[in-house]
């Protein structure tokens, strides 16, 4: 009985650890992407448009 409870708790702890790590990675990448966009806007750099977007104009 005790080993079953400990196994369930260990599995739950591992699942929460994986979810928390994934969330931190997501937020870090989102912040990095947003910071890069803000820096491009302040410098006035604009990424080159794709040919398909230029053809529409």
C-alpha positions as CSV (number, residue, x, y, z in Angstrom):
1,X,0.0,0.0,0.0
2,X,2.7,2.5,1.0
3,X,4.8,1.8,-2.2
4,X,1.7,2.5,-4.3
5,X,1.1,5.8,-2.7
6,X,4.8,6.7,-3.0
7,X,4.8,5.7,-6.6
8,X,1.8,7.9,-7.4
9,X,3.3,10.8,-5.5
10,X,6.6,10.4,-7.4
11,X,4.8,10.2,-10.7
12,X,2.8,13.3,-9.9
13,X,5.9,15.2,-8.8
14,X,7.7,14.3,-12.0
15,X,4.7,15.4,-14.1
16,X,4.5,18.7,-12.3
17,X,8.3,19.2,-12.8
18,X,8.0,18.6,-16.5
19,X,5.0,21.0,-16.8
20,X,6.8,23.7,-14.8
21,X,10.0,23.3,-16.9
22,X,8.0,23.5,-20.1
23,X,6.2,26.7,-18.9
24,X,9.5,28.3,-18.0
25,X,11.0,27.5,-21.4
26,X,7.9,28.9,-23.2
27,X,8.0,32.1,-21.2
28,X,11.7,32.5,-21.8
29,X,11.4,32.1,-25.5
30,X,8.4,34.4,-25.7
31,X,10.3,37.1,-23.8
32,X,13.4,36.7,-26.0
33,X,11.3,37.0,-29.2
34,X,9.5,40.1,-27.9
35,X,12.7,41.7,-26.8
36,X,14.2,41.1,-30.2
37,X,11.2,42.7,-31.9
38,X,11.3,45.7,-29.7
39,X,15.0,46.2,-30.4
40,X,14.3,46.0,-34.1
41,X,11.6,48.6,-33.8
42,X,13.7,51.0,-31.9
43,X,16.6,50.7,-34.4
44,X,14.2,51.0,-37.3
45,X,15.2,47.7,-38.8
46,X,12.4,45.9,-40.6
47,X,12.7,42.3,-41.7
48,X,12.7,41.8,-45.4
49,X,9.3,41.0,-46.8
50,X,8.7,37.7,-48.5
51,X,8.2,37.7,-52.2
52,X,4.6,36.5,-51.7
53,X,3.8,39.5,-49.5
54,X,5.5,41.9,-52.0
55,X,3.4,40.4,-54.9
56,X,0.2,41.3,-53.1
57,X,1.0,45.0,-53.1
